[in-house]
């Protein structure tokens, strides 16, 4: 077994031993009760080397060699203390991430603050197999980790480990954060499928579009507007350049109905509805979402409405025997 593999297995066993029984609320501050310090592989080799030097110096009564051995031992002890001080007073202030579809990496942002008056170098943040270097400026910093996602719903990032081997690399100091801050993962949209359902109702929609068919209104000219869109007659009457704004009809509001997909399994319904939500947003359509056991969402459009719909889809029961 390689030294790296051995260290990973030892770290995994140690993490399970020190893991708290439940997550805690942020912010979390590293103090002497949360920081662990152990020699690195190089530190263990350095200790064996010093022991050998000390035994040889005493055996041959070599005072200069013994003095050198003691000086190096003092430097090693100072390295242990400095590694611990790199983390002491560090505070994980917040963590967060923008939701992404399942299967895409989630960009976890870890916000850290530090007590003033001490330089922090060589800090490393690890979580769920991802790692990033943490740099602090003016007592604050942020590390971004790409966490893998496999399923929709709430995701517990698990333990976040902050570590350092500064200054000499003889010791590794680390601490754990297990924050009570679950992250949301959207359902993965269906790769391909039928187009959006037809809109219902008597109030058709329209949107402003430079290649539309009907003139919506006139507005003042802005830099970058095409000369073809200038209303020359109206501009002459107003003694100012006016530009035509066109509109393109989009049809009536869409209802994305869970009941209309009864032939599909629940997860397939969720993925199709997620794809339809994204398509409706790309086409600037107003849409509603009907899900079992919940009030109708919408009609609406925009980033907030999209998040509300995808969040509701992500938190539906995760089995195929759920509500029909």
C-alpha positions in Angstrom: 0.0 0.0 0.0 1.4 3.4 -1.0 2.0 6.1 1.7 -0.7 8.3 0.2 -3.3 5.5 0.2 -2.3 4.7 3.8 -2.7 8.3 4.9 -6.2 8.5 3.2 -7.3 5.4 5.1 -6.0 6.7 8.4 -7.6 10.1 7.8 -11.0 8.4 7.0 -11.0 6.4 10.2 -10.0 9.5 12.2 -12.7 11.5 10.6 -15.4 9.0 11.5 -14.1 9.0 15.1 -14.2 12.7 15.5 -17.4 13.4 13.5 -20.2 15.1 15.5 -23.5 13.3 15.9 -25.4 16.2 14.3 -24.6 19.3 12.2 -24.2 22.6 13.9 -25.2 26.1 12.9 -22.9 28.6 11.3 -20.7 30.5 12.1 -18.2 28.0 13.5 -14.9 29.2 15.0 -11.8 27.0 15.2 -10.4 26.9 18.7 -8.1 24.5 20.6 -11.0 22.1 21.0 -11.6 21.9 17.2 -8.0 21.8 15.9 -6.0 18.5 15.5 -2.3 18.4 14.9 -0.2 15.4 13.8 3.2 15.0 12.0 3.2 14.5 8.3 5.1 11.7 6.7 8.1 14.1 6.2 7.7 15.1 9.9 7.8 11.5 11.0 11.0 11.0 9.0 12.4 14.2 10.4 11.7 12.9 14.0 13.5 9.6 13.3 16.4 11.4 11.8 16.7 13.6 14.9 16.5 10.6 17.2 19.3 8.9 15.2 21.4 12.1 15.4 20.8 12.4 19.1 21.8 8.9 19.9 25.0 9.2 17.8 25.9 12.5 19.4 25.5 11.1 22.9 27.3 7.9 22.0 30.3 9.8 20.7 30.0 12.6 23.2 29.8 15.1 20.3 28.5 18.4 21.8 28.2 20.3 18.5 26.2 17.5 16.9 24.0 17.4 20.1 23.5 21.1 19.9 22.5 20.9 16.3 20.1 18.1 17.1 18.4 20.2 19.9 18.1 23.2 17.6 16.4 21.2 14.9 14.1 19.6 17.5 13.2 23.1 18.7 12.4 24.1 15.1 10.2 21.0 14.8 8.3 21.9 17.9 7.8 25.5 16.7 6.5 24.1 13.4 3.8 22.2 15.3 2.8 25.3 17.2 2.8 27.5 14.0 0.6 24.9 12.2 -1.9 25.1 15.0 -1.8 28.9 15.0 -2.6 29.0 11.3 -6.1 27.7 12.1 -6.6 29.2 15.5 -9.3 31.9 15.4 -10.4 31.0 11.9 -14.2 31.2 11.4 -16.3 29.6 8.8 -18.9 32.3 8.4 -21.2 30.8 5.7 -21.5 28.3 3.0 -23.8 28.3 -0.1 -24.2 27.3 -3.7 -26.5 28.0 -6.6 -28.8 25.0 -7.4 -27.8 23.0 -10.4 -29.4 20.0 -12.2 -28.5 16.6 -10.8 -25.4 15.3 -12.5 -23.7 18.7 -12.8 -21.0 19.8 -10.3 -22.3 22.0 -7.5 -20.1 25.1 -6.9 -19.9 25.2 -3.1 -18.7 28.5 -1.7 -17.1 28.5 1.7 -16.8 32.0 3.3 -14.1 32.3 5.9 -13.1 35.1 8.2 -9.9 35.3 10.3 -8.9 37.1 13.5 -6.8 40.2 12.6 -3.1 40.4 13.3 -1.9 37.1 12.0 -1.0 36.0 8.4 -2.7 32.9 7.2 -1.0 30.9 4.4 -1.3 27.5 2.9 -4.9 26.9 3.9 -6.7 24.1 2.1 -10.4 23.3 2.1 -11.7 19.8 1.3 -15.2 18.4 1.0 -16.7 15.2 -0.6 -13.5 14.5 -2.5 -13.1 18.1 -3.9 -10.4 20.5 -2.7 -9.5 24.1 -3.2 -6.9 26.6 -1.9 -8.1 29.3 0.5 -6.6 32.7 0.2 -7.4 35.4 2.7 -7.3 39.1 2.1 -8.0 41.7 4.8 -9.1 38.9 7.1 -11.7 37.3 4.7 -11.6 34.8 1.9 -13.6 32.3 -0.1 -12.9 28.9 -1.4 -15.0 27.3 -4.2 -15.3 23.5 -4.4 -16.9 21.6 -7.3 -19.0 18.9 -5.5 -20.4 16.0 -7.6 -24.2 15.6 -7.6 -26.1 12.4 -8.3 -29.7 13.0 -7.3 -32.2 15.8 -6.9 -33.4 17.2 -3.6 -31.6 18.4 -0.5 -27.9 17.6 -0.5 -25.8 17.4 2.7 -22.3 18.4 1.8 -21.0 16.6 4.9 -17.8 17.5 6.7 -15.8 20.4 5.4 -12.1 20.1 6.3 -9.8 23.0 6.6 -6.1 22.1 6.9 -2.6 23.4 6.5 1.0 22.1 6.6 2.7 25.5 7.0 5.3 26.5 7.9 7.9 23.8 7.4 5.6 20.9 6.3 6.5 18.9 9.4 3.0 18.8 10.8 -0.6 18.9 9.5 -3.2 20.9 11.4 -6.8 20.5 10.5 -10.3 21.1 11.7 -13.8 20.0 10.7 -17.0 21.9 9.9 -20.3 20.0 9.6 -22.7 22.8 8.9 -26.5 22.6 9.2 -26.9 24.1 5.7 -28.3 21.6 3.1 -28.0 22.5 -0.5 -30.6 22.2 -3.2 -30.1 20.1 -6.4 -32.6 20.5 -9.2 -33.9 17.5 -11.1 -32.0 16.6 -14.2 -34.1 17.7 -17.2 -35.1 15.1 -19.8 -32.6 14.9 -22.6 -35.2 14.9 -25.4 -38.9 14.7 -25.6 -42.1 16.3 -27.0 -42.4 20.1 -27.3 -44.1 22.4 -24.9 -47.9 21.8 -24.6 -50.2 24.4 -26.1 -51.3 27.4 -24.1 -54.8 27.6 -22.7 -57.0 30.6 -22.1 -58.1 33.7 -24.1 -55.2 36.0 -23.2 -52.4 35.5 -25.7 -48.9 36.6 -24.7 -46.4 38.7 -26.6 -42.9 39.8 -26.1 -40.8 42.6 -27.5 -38.6 41.3 -30.3 -36.6 43.2 -33.0 -37.9 40.8 -35.7 -41.5 40.9 -34.6 -44.5 41.5 -36.8 -46.5 44.2 -35.1 -45.3 47.6 -33.9 -45.7 47.8 -30.1 -44.7 51.4 -29.4 -42.2 54.1 -30.3 -39.2 55.0 -28.0 -36.3 57.3 -28.1 -33.3 56.3 -30.1 -30.4 54.6 -28.3 -26.8 53.9 -29.4 -26.7 50.7 -31.3 -30.2 50.8 -32.7 -30.6 49.8 -36.3 -31.3 52.6 -38.8 -34.1 50.4 -40.3 -36.0 50.6 -37.0 -36.1 54.5 -37.0 -39.5 56.0 -37.6 -38.5 58.9 -39.8 -41.9 60.5 -40.2 -42.6 60.4 -36.4 -39.1 61.6 -35.7 -39.6 64.6 -38.1 -42.7 65.6 -36.2 -41.0 65.3 -32.8 -37.7 66.7 -34.0 -36.0 63.8 -32.2 -35.1 60.3 -33.4 -37.7 57.7 -32.5 -37.3 53.9 -32.9 -40.1 51.3 -33.5 -40.4 48.5 -30.9 -41.9 45.4 -32.4 -43.7 42.6 -30.6 -44.0 38.9 -31.4 -47.0 36.9 -30.4 -46.3 33.9 -28.2 -49.7 32.4 -27.5 -51.6 31.9 -24.3 -50.2 30.8 -20.9 -49.0 27.2 -20.6 -50.1 24.8 -17.9 -47.5 22.2 -17.1 -49.8 19.5 -15.6 -48.5 16.5 -13.7 -51.8 14.6 -14.4 -51.3 14.9 -18.2 -48.2 12.7 -17.9 -49.9 9.7 -16.3 -48.3 7.2 -18.7 -44.8 8.0 -17.3 -43.2 6.9 -14.1 -42.8 9.6 -11.4 -39.1 10.3 -12.1 -39.7 10.5 -15.8 -42.6 13.0 -15.2 -40.3 15.1 -13.0 -37.5 15.2 -15.6 -40.0 16.1 -18.4 -41.6 18.9 -16.4 -38.1 20.2 -15.5 -37.2 20.4 -19.2 -40.5 22.1 -20.1 -39.8 24.7 -17.4 -36.5 25.5 -18.9 -37.9 25.6 -22.4 -40.7 28.0 -21.3 -38.1 30.3 -19.8 -35.9 30.3 -22.9 -39.0 31.2 -25.0 -40.1 33.9 -22.5 -43.5 32.1 -22.0 -45.7 32.5 -19.0 -46.5 29.1 -17.5 -48.1 27.4 -14.5 -47.1 24.2 -12.8 -49.6 21.8 -11.2 -48.2 19.1 -8.8 -50.1 16.7 -6.6 -50.8 17.8 -3.1 -49.7 21.4 -3.8 -51.5 24.6 -4.9 -51.0 25.7 -8.5 -47.7 27.6 -9.0 -48.1 30.5 -11.3 -48.8 31.7 -13.9 -45.5 33.5 -14.1 -42.1 33.8 -15.7 -38.6 34.8 -14.8 -35.8 33.5 -12.6 -37.8 33.5 -9.3 -40.7 31.7 -10.9 -38.3 29.1 -12.5 -36.6 28.5 -9.1 -40.0 28.0 -7.4 -41.1 25.5 -9.9 -37.8 23.5 -10.0 -37.6 23.6 -6.2 -41.1 22.0 -6.0 -40.1 19.4 -8.5 -36.8 18.6 -6.7 -38.6 18.1 -3.4 -41.3 15.7 -4.6 -41.2 12.2 -3.1 -38.4 10.1 -4.6 -40.2 6.8 -5.4 -42.2 5.7 -8.4 -45.2 4.6 -6.2 -46.0 8.2 -5.1 -49.0 10.3 -6.0 -50.5 10.0 -9.4 
